[in-house]
Amino acid sequence: MERRKGKVEKLTYELWTEDKGNFVIDEEYKGALNVLEWAYNEYDDELVYACSFGIEGIVLIDLISKIKPNAKVVFLDTGLHFQETYDLIEEVKQRYPSLKIEMKKPNLSAAEQAEKFGDKLWERQPDRCCHMRKVIPLRETLGEATAWLSGLRREQSPSRKNTNFINKDETFHSVKVCPLIHWSWKDIWNYVEKHQLKYNPLHDQGYPSIGCQPCTFQGDMTTGSRSGRWANQTKTECGLHLK
C-alpha cells in the first residue's frame, strides 16, 4: 500500500479516511502479506490479533510470524471451548514461541454465569451470552490498542461479503484489519498443506467454523461457511463483527 504524501498521523477510528490507498493483490498471498506489512508498520504494538484458532487463524498466525514474530494475539477464552482448541493453542505456542498469546477470560466463569443468569444461557439468550463472554472481553482488550486483526473471509457468509482490508469498526470504535478477505476455502487448505501447519482436528470431523462447544455443530465443508454455528437459530455472528 502506498503511504499518503505528507501523512504523519496514523489511521485511527477518530481520524478515519476513505483514502487508504491500494494494496497489491498478488497471486500467492492475495494481498495478505502486503496488508500485514502496512498494518504493523502503521500500528506496531498497538495492533492486536483476535484469534479463534480456527483454520483461518492458523494461516494468519503463520503469515504474521513472517512480519512480526512477537505479535500480540488474544484468544477470547469463554471457558466453553472444545478441548481440541485448547490443545491446539499449546501447539501453536511451541511452534511460534515469540508470539505474545493472551488467554482473555470474561468476568464471570461459566459456573458463575449459570448461577447468576440460569443454566445454558447460550440456548435462551445467545446474544447476551456472547456479549458477556466475547464482546466485553474484546472491548477491554482493544481499550489498549488502536487497531485489530481478524481472519474474516468474504466467502464465509453474506454478512462478510463486503468486508474490506481496512474497516472502520463501529462496534469497538477501532480500525479492523482483515488480510484474508480474498482467500477461498481451498486457498486456506492449500496453504496449510504446503507449510505443514497444525490445525484443529475438529475440521476433519466436519466442523468448518469452530467456536464455543455448545454453539458449534458440523456444517458445510465445501466453502468453510458458518453454517454450523448456532444451528436452528437466526443468529449468525457472535457480535464481534457486526456493522
N, C-alpha and C positions, 0 to 999 in steps of 0.2 A: 504493500500500500504506500502510495506517495504521501509524504507529510505535507500539510498545507504550508505554503510560504509564510514566514513570519509567525508561525504558530509557537506560542510559548506555553500557554496553559493546556494541561491535558484534558481530554474529553471526559466530562463528568455528567451526571444527571442534571445538575444545575446549569452547566454550560453546554447543554446538548445542541448539536447542529446536525442537519441532514447531510452536510457536505463533509463526508468522511473519506472521500477518495475511492479508489477502486482497487480491489485485490485481484491478483492474477490467479485464475483458477486453472492450475496445472493438471496434467493428466494423472500423475501419481498420487498427489495428496488432495486434489480437488480444492486447493486454496487453503487447506487447514494449517499447514506449516507457516504460510505467509501471514495468516491471521494471528497465529500464536506468537510469531516473532514481533508483530506490531503490538499485540496486547501486552507482552512482557516488557517491551521497550517503553510502552506508554505508562504502565502501572507498576511494574516490578513487584515488590512485596505487597502492594495494595490490591493485587489481583488474587482471588481465591477460586479454586475449582471445587464446586459442589458435586461430588461423585457418588453415584448409586452403586457402582461396581458391577453394572451390567456389562454386556459385551461392548457397547459403545464406550463406556467408561474405561475399559481396559485398553482400547485403542487410543483414546485421548490421553491417558496417562503415559503410554509409550511415546506418543508424539511430544507431549510436554517435556518428557525427560531429555529430549534432543535439544530443547531450547533452554529450559531451566530445571536442572536436576533436583534442586531443593525447593521446588514449588510448594505452595500451601494447598493442601487438599482437605476438604471437610466431608465427613460421612455423617449423615443425619441418622444417628443410631436411635431409632424409635424403641428399641428393645423388643421389637416384634419381627425381626428379620429371620430368614432361614439360616440355619447353622452353616450351610454351604457358603453363604455370603460372608459370614464372619471368618470362615476358614480361608476364603479367597483373599480377604484383606491381609491376613497374615502372610500369605504367599507373595502378595504384591510388595509388602514391606521388605521382604527378603530380596526380591529382585531389584527394587529401587530404594536402597537404604537411605538415600539422602532426602527423599520426599518427606515433607512435614505433614503427616496424616493425623488429623484431629477427629476423634470419635465424639461428635457433638450430641449430647443427650437432652431430652426435654426436661422441664422442671419436675414433672411427675413421672414416676416409674409406671409401668403398665398396671401393676397391682394397686398403686395409689390412685391411678385414674379410675380403675374399676370401683374402688371403694367410694370415690367422690361422685362419679357420674354414672355408675352402674356398669355391669359386665358387658363386654363386647360392644363398646360404643361405636366401633367401626361399622357394625351392622345397622345400628339405629340412626346414627348421625355421623356418617363417614367424613363429611366436610369438617365437622367440628373436631373429630379425631385427628385428621391430617393437619388442621390448623395448629393444634396444640403440640403435636409431635414432630411436625416438619416445618411449617411456615414460621412459627415463632422462633424456633432454634436457628433457622437460617437467617431470619431478620437480625437476631442477636449477633450472629457471625458477621454479617455484612455491615453491621454498625461500625466495624473496624476496617472495612475495605471500601475501595472506590468502585470496583467492578468485579464481576464474577464470570466464571466459565461454566458452560453447560454443554452436554453432549447431544443436544436436540438434533434430529434429522427431519427434513421436510417430509420424507416418505412415511414417517411413523404414524401420522394421524392428520385429519382435516384441520384440527386446531393448530397444527405446527407447520402447515404447508407454506405459510407466508413469513416464516422466521428468516431473519437476515443474519449476516455475520455479526453485525454490531446492532444491538437493540436498546432502545430506551425502555427500561424496566419500571413500569408504573407500580408494580406490586411492592417492590423493595426500594424504590427511588434510587436506582443504581443503573449501571451500564452492564448489560448481559451480552457476553461474547459467545457465539456458537460456531466453532470452527468446522463442524461436521455436517452442515446443512445439505451439502450436495452429495454426501456419501449414500450409496444404496446399501441395502442389507447384504448384498453379495460383496460389495467393496469391503465392508466391515469384516466379513468372514475370510475373505482373501488375504487381508492384512494380518489377521490373527494367525492364519496358517503359515504365511510367509515368514513371520517373525517368531513363530512358535511361542505365542503368548498363552499363559494360563488364563482360564475363564471359568465362570460359574457352571458346574456340571448340570445345573437345572436347565440350561439351554438345550442340552442334549436330550432332555426328557420332555421337550415340547413347550418350554416356557420362554417366549420371545422377550418379554419385559418382566423384570423381577423387582418387586418391592417388598412390602411387609407380607409376611406369610398369610395372615387371614384374608388379605385382599388380592392375592396373586394366584392366578389359575393358568392352566395351559391354554394356548391360543394359536393364532395363525403364524406359522413359522416361515411363510414364504416371503414376507417383506419386513418382518420384525415389528409388526404393528403392536398396538397396546390393547388388543382385543381380550387379553387375559387379565386385565386389571379391572377390578370392581365389576366382575361379571354379574349380569342381571340387574345392574343399576344404571342410571343415566349418567353417573359420574365418570369422567374420562381423565381428569387431571387431579393431582393432589393439592393444587393451589400454588405451587411454586412457579408455574409458567402461564398463569392466566394473564390476559392483557389488562 
